[in-house]
Amino acid sequence: MLTSSRATEDDHADFFREVAVASGRIHVFQADAALLDGMPARTAAVLTRRVLVPRMCLSPGPWDPALPLGAEGEVLGLLVLDGLLERTADVGSRCAPELLGPGDLLRPWDHDPDSSASCSWRVHERAELAVLDNHFSAVACRAPRVLANLLERTVHRSQGLAARLAIGQVRSAEQRVLLLLQAIAERWGRVTTDGVHIPFALQHDTIGRLACMRRPTASTALTALQRSGRLVRCADRTWLLPEHPATASVRATGPALRAA
């Protein structure tokens, strides 16, 4: 038992050593200040300056997020700071993708042993993740508001998945794609004077998978939306929603989403 325990500890130490060498460390509360929402200002200032965690940088392409044996008990999760990832659940001949971006908390090494679905991951745009290690957990236990903010995000993520299930049942392809892009904009969009900007270069096939339709149907719907002025493809291949409800709200009362 002693030998096994020592091996597990060594695996865990090697993992964090590798992450630290490859990507360094980051002040997690500087990178994601919203984690401190609701905290007293003085406490938040101290945490912002002092809490460092390992950082992981992922290049675009397939991603195998498996951690060394024994690391599960030491790592609370991976917090996405930047970039865009896709998690796809495969059941038989069907697949269900999910986009994950800044603010999302992941535990990709957790698998339901009773599930018939398999899971794969892909990085769409270069991603930066904070490893919420045992040091972060020790801090969060003394600052329960941080844990509450993380839990709130997981709830919002599950609500977003439920909404996408409903969107997938909309009969009109154009309306379905528009509702999908609006949902993405509400999570990660930036309000501009021209509309709400989605800062990801989502391809037609990705949008089609997310909208539960084939690529040709998605392409036809996207073209129709652009011709009608309800959607704009920017020069950098990202997307703009000129008629998003948040735009009018911002012009009247101030930012509803992130200001660009």
N, C-alpha and C positions, 0 to 999 in steps of 0.2 A: 504494500500500500504506500509506503514511503517513497519507493522508486517511482510509482505511478504519479503521486502527487508532485514530486520534483519535476518529472517530465512535463506535466501540465503547466507548472509555473514557468519552466523554461520556454515552452511553446508561446505562452502568453507574453513573456518578456521579449522574445525574438520578434513577435508580431509588432509590438509597439516600437521596438528599436528600428525595425524596417520602415514603419510609417514615418517615424521621426526623421530618419535619414533621407527618405525619399521626398517628403513634402514639408517637413518642419512642424512648427506648432503655431497656433493662432489664438488670439484673444477672442473667445467665442462670443462674449457679450458685446464686443465692439462690432463683430461681424453680423450679429443678429440682436440688435438692441431691443426688439420687441419681446424677447424672452424675459425682460425685466419689467414689463408693463405691470403697474400696480405695486411695485416695490418702492419703499422710501428712497428719496433721492440720494441721501448719503450712503446708504447700503449699496444702491445701484452703482454709484460712482466707484466704490471700492471694488466691487465685483468686476466692473468693466475694465479696471486697470490690472487686476491681479490674476484672473482665472485664465490659464492657458491649457489648451487641450491639443492632442495630435490632430494633424490635418491630412486629408487624403485628396489627391488630385487625380481625376479620371479622364482619360482621353476618349474621344468618340469611338464607338464600336461595341461589340458584345462585352459584357461584364460578368465575371464569376465572383460573387461577393462572399464566398465561403470564408469563414474565420477559422483559425486554428482551434483544435479541440480544447475545450475549457474556457475559451474567451467569452462565451455567452454570459456567464455569470459575472463578468467583470465590466462588460460594456453595456451601458443603458441603451445606446442606439447610435445611429449615424444621422447627423443633422445636415440637410442639404443647404448650403450657403449660396451656391451659384450653379448655373447650368440646368440641364434638362435630362431626365432619365425616363425610361419606359419599362414598366413591369408588365409582362404578359403572362396570363394564366391560360394554359391550354387544357381543354377537356375534350378528348376524342378529336374530332376534326374541327372543332370550334376554338376560337381564341378570344380573350377579353383583355385588351390593353388598358393600362392606366398610366397617365403622365404624372411625374413627380418632379417638383422644382423647389426653389428657395422657400425655406420654412418647413418643409416636410421632414418628419422623423421616420427613419427606416430601421427595421430589424430584419434585414434580408436573409439572415441565416436561420430564422425561425420558420419551420415548416409544420403544417398540421399533418400528423401521421395518418389521420383518418380520411384525408382529402384525396379525391381521385384526380385532382388537377396537378399538373406540373407547372413549373414557373421558370421563366427566363428573363434576363435583364439586358437592356441596351442603353448606352449613353448616347444621346442625340447631340448634345452640345457639351463641350468641355465642362466638367463638373468639379466643384470644390465641396468637400464634406468635412464636417467636424466630428471627430470620434469622441462621443460623450463617455469618457472612461470613468474609472472609480473615483478620480479626483473631482470630476464634475458632479458625480452622484453624491459625494460627501458634501459638496457645497450646496447642491439642490435640497438635500435633506434639512439643511439649516435655513433654507429659503423656500418654503413650500409653494410660494407664489410662482416660482420658476416651474415646478412640476405641474402646477395647475395650468400654466400657459402651454406647456407641452401637451398635456392631456386635451386641452381645448382644440389644439391643432389636429390631433388624431380623430376627435369627434367631427371636426369640419371635413376631414378627409373622407370619413365614412358617409357623411351627408352628401358630399360631392359625388361619390360613387352611386348612391341611391338616385341622385338627380340625373346622372348619366344613363342609368337604366331607363328612366322615364323618357329621356331625350331619344333613346334608341327606338322607342315605340312610335315616335312621330312619323306620320305617313309621308309628308312632303319632304323630299330630299333637301331642297333648299332651306326649308325651315329647320330641319334637323341639324344641318351643318352650321347654320347661323346660331342656333341655340347652343351648340357645342362650343363654338368660338367665343360666344358671350360668357359662357361658364368659365372658360380658360382665362378670359380677360378679367373676370371678377376676382380671380385668384392672383394673377400675376401681371395684370395690365397696368399701364402707366397712362394717366390722363394727359392729353395734349390739347392744344387749341383746335386741332383738326378732328379729334375723336379719341378713342381709347386704343393705345398701341399695345399689341401683343409682341413681346420682345423675343420671340422664338421663330426661327425659319422652318415652320412646320411644312412638310412636304404633303402632296396630295394623298399619297398612300397612307401616311400616318393619320391624316385627318379622316380618311375613309375607314380605317380600322377603328378609330375612336368613335366614329359615328355609326358603326355597325353596317357598313355598306362597302361595295366593291369600289376599287379605285376609279374606273370609268364613270360610275355614278357620282362619286365625290367630285371628280374633275368637272363634270357637267354642271353640278350644283355650284361649285366655286366660281366657274366662269359666269354663270347667270347672276350670281350675287355681285360680282365685280361690274358686270354690264349695267346692273340696276343702281349702282352706287352705294349699295349696302355694305360693301367690303372693298378694301383697297390692298393690293400687293405692293409693298414698299420696295425701294431699289435694293435693299439688302435682303430681300426675300422674306422679311417678316410681314405681319399683317396689321391692318388698321381698321377699326370699326367706327365709321363716321357717325352712325346713328345710335351708338350705345347710350342707354338711358343715363349713365353716369356723366356723359358729356354735358347734357343740359343741366344736371344737378350741380356740376362743378361751376359752370358759368353763372349759375344763380346763387349758390350758397357756399362754394368752396369745395376742395377736393373730397371726393368720395372714395377714390382709389388712390394709388400712389401717383404723385405728380411727377412729370418727367423733368 
